[in-house]
């Protein structure tokens, strides 16, 4: 009787262990299946060494590493392009800001050229020496201020006519001075090397 009870206990114990092993295996399989589903949802192929075998597993790993490296290079290239685009954007903005500043400066200085023209006209009517001296000093101060911004008078007197810097308003008989400037009707100016206003001149013919 005792021997039978002992055998029954051993059988139940074996059945209990088998059930426990089966439960653990089922849980492991379920966990593995869940991981596969998660990876598949992420768009990645699941690598299972046991299912694939060593050779195919290693081959798949090498392929995965190659893909990761290609993605890394692609991401770096994108980052470099974005950085280059940002640098170009910053340079364009800086160039535009400089251009607007130059344009604003040239507009103001161009208005001041009328003042300089009037100074030249007014000088012809000043007869008092002290008044003329004071007038010249004032004009010189205006010119100094404008020259500090890059304004320069175009040198024309006695020069060959140059259409890039001069405008021929009149022609005058001047033997031996054909094609040369023989008179200036209105001074011309450049601003930072660029023509702001061409000189109006008389050209010998």
Secondary structure, DSSP 8 states (H G I E B T S, - for coil): -HHHHHHHHHHHHHHHHHHHHHHHHHHHHHHHHHHHHHHHHTT-----HHHH-HHHHHHHHHHHHHHHHHHHHHHHHHHHHHHHHHHHHHHHHHHHHHHHHHHHHHHHHHHHHHHHHHHHHHHTT---HHHHHHHHHHHHHHHHHHHTTTEEE---TT-B--TTTEEEEEEE--TT-TTBEEEEEE--EEETTEEEE-EEEEEE-
